[in-house]
């Protein structure tokens, strides 16, 4: 292993390092996936980019909150994001103040990626998450690092039967620890930005500088590192959604890095692999968007009813695997509100026009997109 130079030094803490050859190999794989995303982004029109960014941002906000056990109103988040990006919204409900605060922090990480990290910036992010000064029913210190005398512990389990997963450094050490983190993060040299994102997140979670909100602030720090690395494309890389999907592994890898030996190769490699997976997922979403754009361009002169357009868009949005096994008359009826007879007639017309392809017959009739490789396997299973 190539183990050179500690990543950071903390008072009373061991020096931590990683296998640079292994991390370079993981980064190369992630870079290839990232490059595909950036290339496909360049092929999209402005409206498509905004629509994809809006949905990705919405899902990222919901995911980072869900990691902490909070469920956001997706319609409210989507509406707020649409307003921020200048997209015609769906008239959804207004987002709660703390949700808008979360969106503010995520927006700051991307739009002001080149601005240096600072104590004030981190503290502003945390304060935005708790605009009332309360976390649930408890008043907490906001816009400042923790200063209480009792230990800061990460626990789980019922009261009286808690499991302590980690105890952070005492509050009196936090300012000095954060000085070191900020100076390291801002230095122009140092590790590759993907490794920097992994290490900065681990470092902040280990210091645990705030009374609450450390996880969300730590994931915004990831957003900042990725935005410095790939700019606009980073909005489409749903890393928090990926971490939510792998939440047990996410917590396990963090805990191992905080309790294990000096070598943090495992955490860093695992994190970069999640970035690669998020890039691959973003690429698949963009493929579907490009396919949708090509489809409508090739049928731009076709006169369709609003019902038919809605059904076609639902099938396109479902992607190559099909709309729950293909569109049936009953599904069309439910989706559009049309009568059974009208639904059947609309689908037959779309098939005759070459937009859809009929699979099966009788009660097993399903319609799928008339695009090569789309829908056949799923529809055949129905």
Secondary structure, 3 states (H helix, E strand, C coil): CCCCCCCECCCCCCCEECCHHHHHHHHHHHHHHHHHHHHHHHHCCHHHHHHHHHHHHHHHHHHHHHHCCCCCCHHHHHHHHHHHHCCCCCCCCCCCHHHHHHHHHHHHHHHCCCCCCCHHHHHHHHHHHCCCCEECCEECCCCCCCCCCCCCEEEECCCCCCEEEEECCCHHHHHHHHHHHHHHHHCCCCCCHHHHHHHHHHHHHHHCCCCCCHHHHHHHHHHHHHHHHHHHHHHHCCHHHHHHHCHHHHHHHHHHHHHCCCECHHHHHHHHHHHHHHHHHHHHHHHHHHHHHHHHHHCCCCCCCHHHHHHHHHHHHHCCCCCCCCECHHHHHHHHCCCHHHHHHHHHHHHHCCCEEEECCHHHCEEEECCCCCCHHHHHHC
